[in-house]
Amino acid sequence: MAGVVLDGKKVSQDIFAELKPRIKDLTKRLRRPPALAVMLIGDNPASQIYVRNKIKACQELGIRSVELKLPGNISTDDLFQAADPIVKDKTIDAILVQMPLPRQLRAEEVIPYIVDPFRDVDGFGIHSLGCLVVNRFAPRACTPAGIMQLLQRSKIPVAGKHAVVVGRSDIVGKPMALMLLHENATVTICHSRTRNLAEECSRADILVAAIGKPAAITRDHIKPGAVVVDVGMNRLTDGTQVQALFAHDPARLAAFEKNGSVLVGDVDPLAMQELSSAYTPVPGGVGPLTIAMLMVNTVDLAEMH
């Protein structure tokens, strides 16, 4: 069996195409484009890449982006002062604070002060999560929402299926489980203390891996014919690991030789390809959908306003 590749890039392009007329109409009605503010605190390389991709997507769609970069050693009080112009600017429809935050800052303090419930574009706030629990409209966490779009647009049935989500974060695992439940899947949530993880995973018709450990999901975890969604994005620099995981993939090995690193998800790539009926590649699977749903949330919030 060779799984069908679920092309996140293609689906994200379709979503962008659907957004463009909505943005054009909004710009005409509001006499300004929809606006997204992005705050980046510190110099985390991965965060810098994510923010750059978000700004690029805004530019492609005609969404106004406001970027605020702040030093990694900033205090909470100084952060609030620096963010104040964005918080008070009513022409900004959506606000996000790029995670993770530096150690001296607490997300439970920062997010409620800077991101009010009606500009919570990431869908991480208590109001948004509460609306998700009761299945009411509010911005939804972008990665799980993107996965649901991918399944829907790929005509993969969810109702009645057994879905296993590996990971219980507030950003992916918990909202993913709720979204699958709302579409009538039977959902199991697994995590670092789950006993017999492979046994639990191997029952899944739909397996979502979001644990942040490279290739932690192996052949033993995958039921033949399952749909496998790999949320992981891990950078490998160890040549032995790379050889073990990508001996079947000369292009990946060549990329490693050239760059000194290669990306791998949370699922063993060869096992995923050989055992699944459909799977998301890394990169090019879930990542583009996260950005696409951030743009959807921005437009939704602008239309609400």
Protein Blocks (a to p, Z undefined) as FASTA:
>chain_A
ZZddddfklmmmmmmmmmmmmmmmmmmmnopacddddddedjdfklmmmmmmmmmmmmmn
opacddddddfkbcfklmmmmmmmmmmmmkbmbdcddddddfkbcfklmmmmmmcfklmm
nopamklmmmmmnopacdddfklmmmmmmmmmnopafehpacddedjbfklmmmmmmmmm
mnopacddddfklghkllmmmmpfbdcddehpghkbcfklpcghiacddfbdcddfbfkl
mmmmmmmmmklmmmmmmnopacddfbdfklmmmmmmbdcddehilmmmmmmmmmmmmmmm
mmmZZ
